[in-house]
Amino acid sequence: MQPCFYLLSNRKNGALYAGSTSNLAARINQHRSRKPGSFSARYGVVRLVHAEFYETMPEAMQRERRVKKWKRAWKIELIKRDNPAWNDLYLTMLW
């Protein structure tokens, strides 16, 4: 398991969710379960569109806090830089 900062979306230029975790696969599966009342259930944000891996969990959490304060346009540019098609990276990662 490696600490990670990630962004989820429901579609290209759609709703965004920023988070951090020490187990990305398990966390994405939690989002995909769409627990009633959760942000994922309400907005359908289950597509992994950006991920950054860190050495420590505090680093990943710090990145999450910083990015959450960003303007929406900056978050979209971050995604477009590495994933211009907004593909679901979860499907291409080696678990």
Backbone atoms as SQL, in Angstrom:
CREATE TABLE atoms (id INTEGER PRIMARY KEY, chain TEXT, resi INTEGER, resn TEXT, atom TEXT, x REAL, y REAL, z REAL);
INSERT INTO atoms VALUES
  (1, 'A', 1, 'MET', 'N', 0.840, -1.186, 0.000),
  (2, 'A', 1, 'MET', 'CA', 0.000, 0.000, 0.000),
  (3, 'A', 1, 'MET', 'C', 0.880, 1.242, 0.000),
  (4, 'A', 2, 'GLN', 'N', 0.456, 2.209, -0.802),
  (5, 'A', 2, 'GLN', 'CA', 1.226, 3.434, -0.912),
  (6, 'A', 2, 'GLN', 'C', 0.296, 4.631, -0.772),
  (7, 'A', 3, 'PRO', 'N', 0.677, 5.604, 0.035),
  (8, 'A', 3, 'PRO', 'CA', -0.145, 6.801, 0.180),
  (9, 'A', 3, 'PRO', 'C', -0.383, 7.485, -1.170),
  (10, 'A', 4, 'CYS', 'N', -1.587, 7.998, -1.335),
  (11, 'A', 4, 'CYS', 'CA', -1.986, 8.532, -2.626),
  (12, 'A', 4, 'CYS', 'C', -2.960, 9.687, -2.456),
  (13, 'A', 5, 'PHE', 'N', -2.835, 10.679, -3.324),
  (14, 'A', 5, 'PHE', 'CA', -3.829, 11.727, -3.505),
  (15, 'A', 5, 'PHE', 'C', -4.532, 11.403, -4.814),
  (16, 'A', 6, 'TYR', 'N', -5.852, 11.559, -4.855),
  (17, 'A', 6, 'TYR', 'CA', -6.572, 11.195, -6.080),
  (18, 'A', 6, 'TYR', 'C', -7.736, 12.149, -6.342),
  (19, 'A', 7, 'LEU', 'N', -8.137, 12.180, -7.604),
  (20, 'A', 7, 'LEU', 'CA', -9.318, 12.929, -8.016),
  (21, 'A', 7, 'LEU', 'C', -10.258, 11.978, -8.735),
  (22, 'A', 8, 'LEU', 'N', -11.533, 12.063, -8.407),
  (23, 'A', 8, 'LEU', 'CA', -12.575, 11.291, -9.062),
  (24, 'A', 8, 'LEU', 'C', -13.511, 12.245, -9.786),
  (25, 'A', 9, 'SER', 'N', -14.171, 11.734, -10.814),
  (26, 'A', 9, 'SER', 'CA', -15.176, 12.504, -11.524),
  (27, 'A', 9, 'SER', 'C', -16.287, 11.570, -11.980),
  (28, 'A', 10, 'ASN', 'N', -17.409, 12.150, -12.355),
  (29, 'A', 10, 'ASN', 'CA', -18.494, 11.343, -12.896),
  (30, 'A', 10, 'ASN', 'C', -18.466, 11.321, -14.421),
  (31, 'A', 11, 'ARG', 'N', -17.821, 12.308, -15.025),
  (32, 'A', 11, 'ARG', 'CA', -17.691, 12.397, -16.484),
  (33, 'A', 11, 'ARG', 'C', -16.715, 13.518, -16.810),
  (34, 'A', 12, 'LYS', 'N', -16.366, 13.663, -18.056),
  (35, 'A', 12, 'LYS', 'CA', -15.454, 14.732, -18.466),
  (36, 'A', 12, 'LYS', 'C', -16.057, 16.077, -18.076),
  (37, 'A', 13, 'ASN', 'N', -15.263, 16.882, -17.388),
  (38, 'A', 13, 'ASN', 'CA', -15.669, 18.207, -16.909),
  (39, 'A', 13, 'ASN', 'C', -16.864, 18.161, -15.960),
  (40, 'A', 14, 'GLY', 'N', -17.093, 17.025, -15.325),
  (41, 'A', 14, 'GLY', 'CA', -18.220, 16.873, -14.409),
  (42, 'A', 14, 'GLY', 'C', -17.847, 17.183, -12.974),
  (43, 'A', 15, 'ALA', 'N', -18.606, 16.618, -12.071),
  (44, 'A', 15, 'ALA', 'CA', -18.367, 16.801, -10.637),
  (45, 'A', 15, 'ALA', 'C', -17.005, 16.212, -10.273),
  (46, 'A', 16, 'LEU', 'N', -16.332, 16.830, -9.307),
  (47, 'A', 16, 'LEU', 'CA', -15.009, 16.375, -8.878),
  (48, 'A', 16, 'LEU', 'C', -15.008, 16.051, -7.388),
  (49, 'A', 17, 'TYR', 'N', -14.197, 15.061, -7.039),
  (50, 'A', 17, 'TYR', 'CA', -13.996, 14.685, -5.638),
  (51, 'A', 17, 'TYR', 'C', -12.505, 14.509, -5.433),
  (52, 'A', 18, 'ALA', 'N', -11.951, 15.152, -4.426),
  (53, 'A', 18, 'ALA', 'CA', -10.530, 15.018, -4.086),
  (54, 'A', 18, 'ALA', 'C', -10.414, 14.247, -2.787),
  (55, 'A', 19, 'GLY', 'N', -9.457, 13.316, -2.741),
  (56, 'A', 19, 'GLY', 'CA', -9.256, 12.539, -1.540),
  (57, 'A', 19, 'GLY', 'C', -7.836, 12.039, -1.411),
  (58, 'A', 20, 'SER', 'N', -7.537, 11.432, -0.280),
  (59, 'A', 20, 'SER', 'CA', -6.238, 10.804, -0.066),
  (60, 'A', 20, 'SER', 'C', -6.476, 9.496, 0.677),
  (61, 'A', 21, 'THR', 'N', -5.596, 8.546, 0.466),
  (62, 'A', 21, 'THR', 'CA', -5.756, 7.230, 1.057),
  (63, 'A', 21, 'THR', 'C', -4.429, 6.495, 1.081),
  (64, 'A', 22, 'SER', 'N', -4.347, 5.470, 1.905),
  (65, 'A', 22, 'SER', 'CA', -3.155, 4.627, 1.905),
  (66, 'A', 22, 'SER', 'C', -3.394, 3.354, 1.095),
  (67, 'A', 23, 'ASN', 'N', -4.635, 3.145, 0.645),
  (68, 'A', 23, 'ASN', 'CA', -4.968, 1.962, -0.152),
  (69, 'A', 23, 'ASN', 'C', -5.941, 2.380, -1.249),
  (70, 'A', 24, 'LEU', 'N', -5.407, 2.780, -2.390),
  (71, 'A', 24, 'LEU', 'CA', -6.221, 3.340, -3.464),
  (72, 'A', 24, 'LEU', 'C', -7.260, 2.354, -3.981),
  (73, 'A', 25, 'ALA', 'N', -6.890, 1.119, -4.213),
  (74, 'A', 25, 'ALA', 'CA', -7.840, 0.139, -4.754),
  (75, 'A', 25, 'ALA', 'C', -9.039, -0.030, -3.825),
  (76, 'A', 26, 'ALA', 'N', -8.781, -0.182, -2.532),
  (77, 'A', 26, 'ALA', 'CA', -9.874, -0.355, -1.576),
  (78, 'A', 26, 'ALA', 'C', -10.744, 0.900, -1.509),
  (79, 'A', 27, 'ARG', 'N', -10.122, 2.060, -1.554),
  (80, 'A', 27, 'ARG', 'CA', -10.880, 3.316, -1.466),
  (81, 'A', 27, 'ARG', 'C', -11.768, 3.510, -2.688),
  (82, 'A', 28, 'ILE', 'N', -11.245, 3.206, -3.871),
  (83, 'A', 28, 'ILE', 'CA', -12.054, 3.340, -5.085),
  (84, 'A', 28, 'ILE', 'C', -13.237, 2.380, -5.021),
  (85, 'A', 29, 'ASN', 'N', -12.997, 1.177, -4.534),
  (86, 'A', 29, 'ASN', 'CA', -14.098, 0.220, -4.391),
  (87, 'A', 29, 'ASN', 'C', -15.167, 0.739, -3.434),
  (88, 'A', 30, 'GLN', 'N', -14.755, 1.444, -2.387),
  (89, 'A', 30, 'GLN', 'CA', -15.728, 2.057, -1.475),
  (90, 'A', 30, 'GLN', 'C', -16.566, 3.092, -2.215),
  (91, 'A', 31, 'HIS', 'N', -15.909, 3.930, -3.009),
  (92, 'A', 31, 'HIS', 'CA', -16.646, 4.937, -3.782),
  (93, 'A', 31, 'HIS', 'C', -17.613, 4.255, -4.747),
  (94, 'A', 32, 'ARG', 'N', -17.164, 3.202, -5.390),
  (95, 'A', 32, 'ARG', 'CA', -17.997, 2.514, -6.381),
  (96, 'A', 32, 'ARG', 'C', -19.174, 1.779, -5.765),
  (97, 'A', 33, 'SER', 'N', -19.126, 1.526, -4.480),
  (98, 'A', 33, 'SER', 'CA', -20.257, 0.886, -3.809),
  (99, 'A', 33, 'SER', 'C', -21.416, 1.865, -3.639),
  (100, 'A', 34, 'ARG', 'N', -21.127, 3.159, -3.769),
  (101, 'A', 34, 'ARG', 'CA', -22.131, 4.230, -3.702),
  (102, 'A', 34, 'ARG', 'C', -23.023, 4.118, -2.464),
  (103, 'A', 35, 'LYS', 'N', -22.373, 4.114, -1.325),
  (104, 'A', 35, 'LYS', 'CA', -23.098, 4.051, -0.053),
  (105, 'A', 35, 'LYS', 'C', -24.150, 5.162, -0.005),
  (106, 'A', 36, 'PRO', 'N', -25.393, 4.811, 0.328),
  (107, 'A', 36, 'PRO', 'CA', -26.462, 5.822, 0.373),
  (108, 'A', 36, 'PRO', 'C', -26.070, 7.029, 1.231),
  (109, 'A', 37, 'GLY', 'N', -26.327, 8.209, 0.693),
  (110, 'A', 37, 'GLY', 'CA', -26.025, 9.445, 1.403),
  (111, 'A', 37, 'GLY', 'C', -24.617, 9.964, 1.170),
  (112, 'A', 38, 'SER', 'N', -23.778, 9.179, 0.510),
  (113, 'A', 38, 'SER', 'CA', -22.399, 9.602, 0.274),
  (114, 'A', 38, 'SER', 'C', -22.310, 10.532, -0.938),
  (115, 'A', 39, 'PHE', 'N', -21.210, 11.239, -1.024),
  (116, 'A', 39, 'PHE', 'CA', -20.963, 12.119, -2.168),
  (117, 'A', 39, 'PHE', 'C', -20.949, 11.304, -3.457),
  (118, 'A', 40, 'SER', 'N', -20.350, 10.125, -3.405),
  (119, 'A', 40, 'SER', 'CA', -20.279, 9.251, -4.586),
  (120, 'A', 40, 'SER', 'C', -21.664, 8.828, -5.051),
  (121, 'A', 41, 'ALA', 'N', -22.542, 8.524, -4.119),
  (122, 'A', 41, 'ALA', 'CA', -23.907, 8.130, -4.476),
  (123, 'A', 41, 'ALA', 'C', -24.677, 9.309, -5.062),
  (124, 'A', 42, 'ARG', 'N', -24.502, 10.476, -4.459),
  (125, 'A', 42, 'ARG', 'CA', -25.248, 11.657, -4.893),
  (126, 'A', 42, 'ARG', 'C', -24.820, 12.140, -6.274),
  (127, 'A', 43, 'TYR', 'N', -23.501, 12.151, -6.528),
  (128, 'A', 43, 'TYR', 'CA', -23.003, 12.733, -7.771),
  (129, 'A', 43, 'TYR', 'C', -22.409, 11.717, -8.745),
  (130, 'A', 44, 'GLY', 'N', -22.302, 10.471, -8.348),
  (131, 'A', 44, 'GLY', 'CA', -21.788, 9.429, -9.241),
  (132, 'A', 44, 'GLY', 'C', -20.309, 9.554, -9.550),
  (133, 'A', 45, 'VAL', 'N', -19.545, 10.129, -8.651),
  (134, 'A', 45, 'VAL', 'CA', -18.114, 10.302, -8.880),
  (135, 'A', 45, 'VAL', 'C', -17.376, 9.006, -8.554),
  (136, 'A', 46, 'VAL', 'N', -17.201, 8.182, -9.565),
  (137, 'A', 46, 'VAL', 'CA', -16.525, 6.895, -9.376),
  (138, 'A', 46, 'VAL', 'C', -15.401, 6.676, -10.394),
  (139, 'A', 47, 'ARG', 'N', -15.181, 7.641, -11.282),
  (140, 'A', 47, 'ARG', 'CA', -14.137, 7.521, -12.302),
  (141, 'A', 47, 'ARG', 'C', -12.844, 8.135, -11.769),
  (142, 'A', 48, 'LEU', 'N', -11.806, 7.315, -11.621),
  (143, 'A', 48, 'LEU', 'CA', -10.493, 7.798, -11.171),
  (144, 'A', 48, 'LEU', 'C', -9.824, 8.514, -12.336),
  (145, 'A', 49, 'VAL', 'N', -9.664, 9.835, -12.224),
  (146, 'A', 49, 'VAL', 'CA', -9.113, 10.607, -13.332),
  (147, 'A', 49, 'VAL', 'C', -7.718, 11.156, -13.058),
  (148, 'A', 50, 'HIS', 'N', -7.272, 11.082, -11.798),
  (149, 'A', 50, 'HIS', 'CA', -5.931, 11.566, -11.461),
  (150, 'A', 50, 'HIS', 'C', -5.467, 10.900, -10.178),
  (151, 'A', 51, 'ALA', 'N', -4.191, 10.519, -10.137),
  (152, 'A', 51, 'ALA', 'CA', -3.618, 9.930, -8.920),
  (153, 'A', 51, 'ALA', 'C', -2.155, 10.324, -8.814),
  (154, 'A', 52, 'GLU', 'N', -1.744, 10.660, -7.612),
  (155, 'A', 52, 'GLU', 'CA', -0.348, 10.983, -7.304),
  (156, 'A', 52, 'GLU', 'C', 0.042, 10.161, -6.077),
  (157, 'A', 53, 'PHE', 'N', 1.192, 9.514, -6.147),
  (158, 'A', 53, 'PHE', 'CA', 1.641, 8.663, -5.050),
  (159, 'A', 53, 'PHE', 'C', 2.761, 9.344, -4.270),
  (160, 'A', 54, 'TYR', 'N', 2.749, 9.135, -2.955),
  (161, 'A', 54, 'TYR', 'CA', 3.696, 9.792, -2.051),
  (162, 'A', 54, 'TYR', 'C', 4.362, 8.777, -1.134),
  (163, 'A', 55, 'GLU', 'N', 5.428, 9.207, -0.501),
  (164, 'A', 55, 'GLU', 'CA', 6.157, 8.344, 0.431),
  (165, 'A', 55, 'GLU', 'C', 5.407, 8.167, 1.749),
  (166, 'A', 56, 'THR', 'N', 4.761, 9.247, 2.205),
  (167, 'A', 56, 'THR', 'CA', 4.074, 9.194, 3.497),
  (168, 'A', 56, 'THR', 'C', 2.635, 9.673, 3.365),
  (169, 'A', 57, 'MET', 'N', 1.807, 9.226, 4.281),
  (170, 'A', 57, 'MET', 'CA', 0.410, 9.638, 4.296),
  (171, 'A', 57, 'MET', 'C', 0.255, 11.131, 4.579),
  (172, 'A', 58, 'PRO', 'N', 1.034, 11.720, 5.485),
  (173, 'A', 58, 'PRO', 'CA', 0.902, 13.177, 5.685),
  (174, 'A', 58, 'PRO', 'C', 1.157, 13.986, 4.405),
  (175, 'A', 59, 'GLU', 'N', 2.067, 13.519, 3.549),
  (176, 'A', 59, 'GLU', 'CA', 2.315, 14.219, 2.283),
  (177, 'A', 59, 'GLU', 'C', 1.074, 14.157, 1.384),
  (178, 'A', 60, 'ALA', 'N', 0.470, 12.990, 1.296),
  (179, 'A', 60, 'ALA', 'CA', -0.733, 12.828, 0.467),
  (180, 'A', 60, 'ALA', 'C', -1.880, 13.680, 1.016),
  (181, 'A', 61, 'MET', 'N', -2.021, 13.698, 2.320),
  (182, 'A', 61, 'MET', 'CA', -3.086, 14.485, 2.940),
  (183, 'A', 61, 'MET', 'C', -2.855, 15.985, 2.748),
  (184, 'A', 62, 'GLN', 'N', -1.610, 16.401, 2.816),
  (185, 'A', 62, 'GLN', 'CA', -1.289, 17.815, 2.593),
  (186, 'A', 62, 'GLN', 'C', -1.638, 18.215, 1.158),
  (187, 'A', 63, 'ARG', 'N', -1.321, 17.348, 0.202),
  (188, 'A', 63, 'ARG', 'CA', -1.652, 17.622, -1.201),
  (189, 'A', 63, 'ARG', 'C', -3.165, 17.731, -1.370),
  (190, 'A', 64, 'GLU', 'N', -3.906, 16.836, -0.732),
  (191, 'A', 64, 'GLU', 'CA', -5.369, 16.882, -0.807),
  (192, 'A', 64, 'GLU', 'C', -5.892, 18.219, -0.282),
  (193, 'A', 65, 'ARG', 'N', -5.410, 18.636, 0.883),
  (194, 'A', 65, 'ARG', 'CA', -5.869, 19.910, 1.463),
  (195, 'A', 65, 'ARG', 'C', -5.565, 21.090, 0.550),
  (196, 'A', 66, 'ARG', 'N', -4.390, 21.074, -0.057),
  (197, 'A', 66, 'ARG', 'CA', -4.018, 22.183, -0.956),
  (198, 'A', 66, 'ARG', 'C', -4.915, 22.210, -2.189),
  (199, 'A', 67, 'VAL', 'N', -5.074, 21.054, -2.831),
  (200, 'A', 67, 'VAL', 'CA', -5.854, 20.999, -4.075),
  (201, 'A', 67, 'VAL', 'C', -7.323, 21.337, -3.819),
  (202, 'A', 68, 'LYS', 'N', -7.859, 20.952, -2.674),
  (203, 'A', 68, 'LYS', 'CA', -9.253, 21.276, -2.366),
  (204, 'A', 68, 'LYS', 'C', -9.491, 22.789, -2.327),
  (205, 'A', 69, 'LYS', 'N', -8.458, 23.561, -2.063),
  (206, 'A', 69, 'LYS', 'CA', -8.583, 25.022, -2.017),
  (207, 'A', 69, 'LYS', 'C', -8.448, 25.656, -3.405),
  (208, 'A', 70, 'TRP', 'N', -8.013, 24.876, -4.374),
  (209, 'A', 70, 'TRP', 'CA', -7.819, 25.397, -5.727),
  (210, 'A', 70, 'TRP', 'C', -9.142, 25.768, -6.388),
  (211, 'A', 71, 'LYS', 'N', -9.049, 26.635, -7.388),
  (212, 'A', 71, 'LYS', 'CA', -10.185, 26.922, -8.245),
  (213, 'A', 71, 'LYS', 'C', -10.476, 25.679, -9.074),
  (214, 'A', 72, 'ARG', 'N', -11.715, 25.514, -9.443),
  (215, 'A', 72, 'ARG', 'CA', -12.119, 24.355, -10.256),
  (216, 'A', 72, 'ARG', 'C', -11.312, 24.266, -11.551),
  (217, 'A', 73, 'ALA', 'N', -11.070, 25.380, -12.197),
  (218, 'A', 73, 'ALA', 'CA', -10.329, 25.391, -13.454),
  (219, 'A', 73, 'ALA', 'C', -8.921, 24.818, -13.280),
  (220, 'A', 74, 'TRP', 'N', -8.296, 25.071, -12.158),
  (221, 'A', 74, 'TRP', 'CA', -6.955, 24.545, -11.904),
  (222, 'A', 74, 'TRP', 'C', -6.993, 23.030, -11.754),
  (223, 'A', 75, 'LYS', 'N', -8.033, 22.520, -11.089),
  (224, 'A', 75, 'LYS', 'CA', -8.172, 21.067, -10.936),
  (225, 'A', 75, 'LYS', 'C', -8.373, 20.406, -12.292),
  (226, 'A', 76, 'ILE', 'N', -9.182, 21.035, -13.128),
  (227, 'A', 76, 'ILE', 'CA', -9.425, 20.496, -14.467),
  (228, 'A', 76, 'ILE', 'C', -8.137, 20.485, -15.276),
  (229, 'A', 77, 'GLU', 'N', -7.338, 21.530, -15.168),
  (230, 'A', 77, 'GLU', 'CA', -6.055, 21.562, -15.875),
  (231, 'A', 77, 'GLU', 'C', -5.108, 20.472, -15.375),
  (232, 'A', 78, 'LEU', 'N', -5.123, 20.197, -14.088),
  (233, 'A', 78, 'LEU', 'CA', -4.300, 19.125, -13.523),
  (234, 'A', 78, 'LEU', 'C', -4.691, 17.789, -14.152),
  (235, 'A', 79, 'ILE', 'N', -5.973, 17.546, -14.281),
  (236, 'A', 79, 'ILE', 'CA', -6.447, 16.306, -14.894),
  (237, 'A', 79, 'ILE', 'C', -6.069, 16.268, -16.368),
  (238, 'A', 80, 'LYS', 'N', -6.340, 17.341, -17.086),
  (239, 'A', 80, 'LYS', 'CA', -6.067, 17.386, -18.528),
  (240, 'A', 80, 'LYS', 'C', -4.592, 17.189, -18.857),
  (241, 'A', 81, 'ARG', 'N', -3.710, 17.634, -17.978),
  (242, 'A', 81, 'ARG', 'CA', -2.275, 17.528, -18.229),
  (243, 'A', 81, 'ARG', 'C', -1.850, 16.077, -18.430),
  (244, 'A', 82, 'ASP', 'N', -2.331, 15.181, -17.573),
  (245, 'A', 82, 'ASP', 'CA', -1.909, 13.783, -17.634),
  (246, 'A', 82, 'ASP', 'C', -2.972, 12.842, -18.197),
  (247, 'A', 83, 'ASN', 'N', -4.209, 13.283, -18.243),
  (248, 'A', 83, 'ASN', 'CA', -5.308, 12.418, -18.676),
  (249, 'A', 83, 'ASN', 'C', -6.314, 13.245, -19.485),
  (250, 'A', 84, 'PRO', 'N', -5.915, 13.723, -20.671),
  (251, 'A', 84, 'PRO', 'CA', -6.780, 14.626, -21.429),
  (252, 'A', 84, 'PRO', 'C', -8.125, 14.025, -21.837),
  (253, 'A', 85, 'ALA', 'N', -8.209, 12.717, -21.945),
  (254, 'A', 85, 'ALA', 'CA', -9.468, 12.075, -22.327),
  (255, 'A', 85, 'ALA', 'C', -10.347, 11.758, -21.115),
  (256, 'A', 86, 'TRP', 'N', -9.844, 12.020, -19.922),
  (257, 'A', 86, 'TRP', 'CA', -10.560, 11.740, -18.679),
  (258, 'A', 86, 'TRP', 'C', -10.903, 10.256, -18.575),
  (259, 'A', 87, 'ASN', 'N', -9.981, 9.403, -19.002),
  (260, 'A', 87, 'ASN', 'CA', -10.186, 7.959, -18.902),
  (261, 'A', 87, 'ASN', 'C', -10.211, 7.534, -17.439),
  (262, 'A', 88, 'ASP', 'N', -10.875, 6.417, -17.167),
  (263, 'A', 88, 'ASP', 'CA', -10.912, 5.864, -15.823),
  (264, 'A', 88, 'ASP', 'C', -9.601, 5.116, -15.589),
  (265, 'A', 89, 'LEU', 'N', -8.687, 5.720, -14.840),
  (266, 'A', 89, 'LEU', 'CA', -7.369, 5.146, -14.602),
  (267, 'A', 89, 'LEU', 'C', -7.435, 3.872, -13.768),
  (268, 'A', 90, 'TYR', 'N', -8.483, 3.705, -13.026),
  (269, 'A', 90, 'TYR', 'CA', -8.663, 2.513, -12.205),
  (270, 'A', 90, 'TYR', 'C', -8.621, 1.246, -13.079),
  (271, 'A', 91, 'LEU', 'N', -9.171, 1.359, -14.274),
  (272, 'A', 91, 'LEU', 'CA', -9.240, 0.212, -15.182),
  (273, 'A', 91, 'LEU', 'C', -7.891, -0.150, -15.787),
  (274, 'A', 92, 'THR', 'N', -6.940, 0.765, -15.747),
  (275, 'A', 92, 'THR', 'CA', -5.619, 0.509, -16.352),
  (276, 'A', 92, 'THR', 'C', -4.516, 0.249, -15.341),
  (277, 'A', 93, 'MET', 'N', -4.823, 0.426, -14.075),
  (278, 'A', 93, 'MET', 'CA', -3.790, 0.225, -13.042),
  (279, 'A', 93, 'MET', 'C', -3.611, -1.257, -12.758),
  (280, 'A', 94, 'LEU', 'N', -2.383, -1.608, -12.436),
  (281, 'A', 94, 'LEU', 'CA', -2.078, -2.992, -12.094),
  (282, 'A', 94, 'LEU', 'C', -2.272, -3.193, -10.602),
  (283, 'A', 95, 'TRP', 'N', -3.254, -3.925, -10.227),
  (284, 'A', 95, 'TRP', 'CA', -3.558, -4.158, -8.814),
  (285, 'A', 95, 'TRP', 'C', -2.979, -5.457, -8.445);
